């Protein structure tokens, strides 16, 4: 059952927020023995399982050790591995791909766990950024199936400021002369590069830039070289523009109270049964720590551990070994 290679589960015809996928596919990996407690660790924005996005927390001696847990990593719809605009045939290809919600992703992941992997209970859902939002949605959609959740640099509801900042890179991509309203016949690299440049400044704290940490001990002699190689290069090499926009739309729509309680956020949060560990970063410009503090006050059983780092949002995603060590320690204590 344990197989860390990329696997694909075919759901068949699958209802989603924006309509239907005739043959929905969920990409996933498994680590460890299925007799161990199950940990679910879904991807975030910009992450692909095939590129090792989850490896900073999964492995022997790491927070999610396969010797102790049955770890299942899931690729979000629209990430280019699970069903996405780039890999779905007509009539739902490219810009015709339907809107996807977090709830859609959770229903799909639940199907893989219960119908295919034989999981009866999830010990914990761990997630960074969009992964953390999935953790919250897991505990909302299947409250009796999930025992714990860990939300790293994340939130249960995408804030107005978060939605607003995402409008910048989205507009930059769409304005690219090669984007053609999503009907491109070759990768729209002008728009993708513009997206990456508009997006990258938000990923780190201001002090991180002030201290020139983008130089990475001499690897990148200037800020422009860093942006070109690390940000433009990654998205140009590995991402489809319509996938980027569809996944961003899922992010902007995130709100657990849209699943239940008719938009009453406080009531929805108060109904979550899972024990929660919230780990915002002090300098995160996406999901600010104040939002996590507010959410903790609404949860029945939660603890807050702020990552004291200048790495901003990137602190939660494996960018800085010191922050990974802090996150690992807190997760191990939480799961003990």
MOPEFEN-V505596 format. One record per residue. N is the residue number from 1. OMEGA is omega in whole degrees, -180 to 180 (999 if undefined). Layout:
((N | OMEGA) (N | OMEGA))
//
This chain:
((1 | 180) (2 | -179) (3 | -176) (4 | 174) (5 | -179) (6 | -179) (7 | -175) (8 | 177) (9 | -180) (10 | -178) (11 | -169) (12 | -179) (13 | -168) (14 | 179) (15 | 176) (16 | -175) (17 | -177) (18 | 180) (19 | -176) (20 | 169) (21 | -176) (22 | 178) (23 | -178) (24 | -179) (25 | 173) (26 | 177) (27 | -177) (28 | 173) (29 | 174) (30 | 179) (31 | 177) (32 | -175) (33 | -178) (34 | 176) (35 | 178) (36 | 176) (37 | -175) (38 | 173) (39 | 175) (40 | -176) (41 | -176) (42 | -176) (43 | 176) (44 | 176) (45 | 178) (46 | -176) (47 | 174) (48 | 179) (49 | -177) (50 | 178) (51 | 176) (52 | -174) (53 | -175) (54 | -170) (55 | -178) (56 | 178) (57 | -176) (58 | 178) (59 | 180) (60 | -179) (61 | 179) (62 | -175) (63 | -179) (64 | -172) (65 | -179) (66 | 176) (67 | -178) (68 | -173) (69 | 169) (70 | -173) (71 | 177) (72 | 177) (73 | -178) (74 | 173) (75 | 176) (76 | 165) (77 | 178) (78 | 179) (79 | 179) (80 | 178) (81 | 168) (82 | -178) (83 | -173) (84 | 175) (85 | -175) (86 | -176) (87 | 179) (88 | -179) (89 | 175) (90 | 14) (91 | -176) (92 | -180) (93 | 173) (94 | -176) (95 | 179) (96 | -179) (97 | -177) (98 | 175) (99 | -179) (100 | 177) (101 | 172) (102 | -180) (103 | 177) (104 | 179) (105 | -178) (106 | 177) (107 | 180) (108 | 180) (109 | 177) (110 | 179) (111 | 179) (112 | -177) (113 | -172) (114 | -176) (115 | -174) (116 | -175) (117 | 176) (118 | 180) (119 | -179) (120 | -178) (121 | 176) (122 | 180) (123 | -180) (124 | 169) (125 | -180) (126 | 179) (127 | 175) (128 | 175) (129 | 176) (130 | 175) (131 | 176) (132 | 176) (133 | 174) (134 | 179) (135 | 177) (136 | -179) (137 | 175) (138 | -177) (139 | 178) (140 | -177) (141 | -179) (142 | -172) (143 | -179) (144 | -178) (145 | -174) (146 | -179) (147 | -177) (148 | 172) (149 | 175) (150 | 180) (151 | -177) (152 | -180) (153 | -171) (154 | 178) (155 | 178) (156 | 179) (157 | 179) (158 | -174) (159 | 176) (160 | 179) (161 | 178) (162 | 177) (163 | -177) (164 | -179) (165 | 179) (166 | 178) (167 | -179) (168 | 178) (169 | 178) (170 | 180) (171 | 179) (172 | 180) (173 | -177) (174 | -179) (175 | 180) (176 | -175) (177 | -179) (178 | -176) (179 | 174) (180 | 179) (181 | 178) (182 | -178) (183 | -179) (184 | 177) (185 | 174) (186 | -178) (187 | -179) (188 | -171) (189 | 176) (190 | 179) (191 | -180) (192 | 178) (193 | 179) (194 | 176) (195 | -176) (196 | 180) (197 | 180) (198 | -174) (199 | -165) (200 | -177) (201 | -178) (202 | -171) (203 | -176) (204 | 177) (205 | -180) (206 | 180) (207 | 178) (208 | 178) (209 | -179) (210 | -179) (211 | 176) (212 | -179) (213 | 176) (214 | 179) (215 | 178) (216 | 178) (217 | 173) (218 | -179) (219 | -179) (220 | -173) (221 | 180) (222 | 177) (223 | -179) (224 | 178) (225 | 178) (226 | -179) (227 | -177) (228 | -174) (229 | -172) (230 | -174) (231 | 178) (232 | -176) (233 | -178) (234 | -177) (235 | 178) (236 | -176) (237 | -166) (238 | -172) (239 | 173) (240 | -175) (241 | 179) (242 | 174) (243 | -179) (244 | -178) (245 | -180) (246 | 179) (247 | 177) (248 | 178) (249 | 175) (250 | 179) (251 | -177) (252 | -178) (253 | -173) (254 | 178) (255 | -177) (256 | -178) (257 | 172) (258 | 179) (259 | -178) (260 | 177) (261 | 170) (262 | 179) (263 | 177) (264 | -172) (265 | -178) (266 | 179) (267 | 179) (268 | -180) (269 | 180) (270 | -180) (271 | -179) (272 | -177) (273 | -175) (274 | 172) (275 | -172) (276 | 170) (277 | -179) (278 | -178) (279 | 173) (280 | 172) (281 | -177) (282 | -175) (283 | -179) (284 | 178) (285 | 176) (286 | -176) (287 | -172) (288 | -176) (289 | 178) (290 | 178) (291 | 178) (292 | 178) (293 | 178) (294 | -180) (295 | 179) (296 | -179) (297 | -179) (298 | -178) (299 | -179) (300 | -173) (301 | -175) (302 | 174) (303 | -176) (304 | 176) (305 | -176) (306 | 177) (307 | -177) (308 | -172) (309 | 175) (310 | -176) (311 | 175) (312 | -178) (313 | -177) (314 | 180) (315 | -177) (316 | -173) (317 | 176) (318 | -175) (319 | -174) (320 | -176) (321 | 179) (322 | 179) (323 | 177) (324 | 180) (325 | 179) (326 | 180) (327 | -180) (328 | -180) (329 | -178) (330 | 178) (331 | 180) (332 | 178) (333 | -178) (334 | -177) (335 | -177) (336 | 999))
//
